[in-house]
Amino acid sequence: MSPAPEIKEREFAHNICRALDENAASLPASTVEKLAAARLVALARKKPEALAARAFVPVLAHAGGEPSMSPRSAPRERRVSPFVRMLRAWPVIALVVGVAAIAYWENLQRSAELADIDAAMLNDELPLNAYLDHGFNAYLSRAR
């Protein structure tokens, strides 16, 4: 992007300021007094500026920062070693391993239950219509 539009804007603003300054001297005295009175009224109605107050900013203990009493204090940038990053990631890794172990255990339990049902069906002397009954799996589950 070229700086030409910015230069043109500055020249335009400078020309407007110069024209206003030149024509301000030709204003009647009554208009100047009215403008001065309006300025004083506007300044009286102006809201007071907010004062910067010190505030306590809580910081988590593992974040490595110190509690600050000033909102303007910038956080220090520090390089963190890969070992520290791995230590910070261990809860996530433990969670993933735990969920995988639970899924594996439940899959083993389900396989064992299906094997038990298959064995019961093969060892039983029921007619084939009994196996087609919707309540048969419930019957086998309650029979144990």
ZIRAHU-V759333 format. One record per backbone hydrogen bond with DSSP energy under -1.0 kcal/mol. CO is the residue of the C=O (numbers start at 1). NH is the residue of the N-H. E is the energy in kcal/mol with one decimal. If there is no record, write none. Layout:
# ZIRAHU-V759333
CO|NH|E ; CO|NH|E
This chain:
# ZIRAHU-V759333
3|7|-2.1 ; 4|8|-2.4 ; 5|9|-2.1 ; 6|10|-2.2 ; 7|11|-2.4 ; 8|12|-2.4 ; 9|13|-2.5 ; 10|14|-2.5 ; 11|15|-2.4 ; 12|16|-2.1 ; 13|17|-2.3 ; 14|18|-2.3 ; 15|19|-2.2 ; 16|20|-2.4 ; 17|21|-2.4 ; 18|22|-2.4 ; 19|23|-2.1 ; 20|24|-1.4 ; 24|27|-1.1 ; 28|32|-1.8 ; 29|33|-2.3 ; 30|34|-2.1 ; 31|35|-2.5 ; 32|36|-2.1 ; 33|37|-2.4 ; 34|38|-2.5 ; 35|39|-2.0 ; 36|40|-2.0 ; 37|41|-2.2 ; 38|42|-2.3 ; 39|43|-2.4 ; 40|44|-2.0 ; 41|45|-1.8 ; 57|68|-1.1 ; 60|63|-1.1 ; 68|57|-2.1 ; 70|73|-1.1 ; 81|85|-1.9 ; 82|86|-2.2 ; 83|87|-2.0 ; 84|88|-2.0 ; 85|89|-1.3 ; 89|93|-2.0 ; 90|94|-2.9 ; 91|95|-2.1 ; 92|96|-2.3 ; 93|97|-2.5 ; 94|98|-2.5 ; 95|99|-2.5 ; 96|100|-2.2 ; 97|101|-2.4 ; 98|102|-2.4 ; 99|103|-2.3 ; 100|104|-2.3 ; 101|105|-2.5 ; 102|106|-2.5 ; 103|107|-1.9 ; 104|108|-2.1 ; 105|109|-2.3 ; 106|110|-2.4 ; 107|111|-2.3 ; 108|112|-2.3 ; 109|113|-2.3 ; 110|114|-2.5 ; 111|115|-2.3 ; 112|116|-2.2 ; 113|117|-2.3 ; 114|118|-2.5 ; 115|119|-2.5 ; 116|120|-2.4 ; 117|121|-2.2 ; 118|122|-2.3 ; 119|123|-2.1 ; 120|124|-1.2 ; 127|130|-1.0 ; 133|136|-1.3 ; 135|139|-2.1 ; 136|140|-2.6 ; 137|141|-2.1 ; 138|142|-2.1 ; 139|143|-1.8
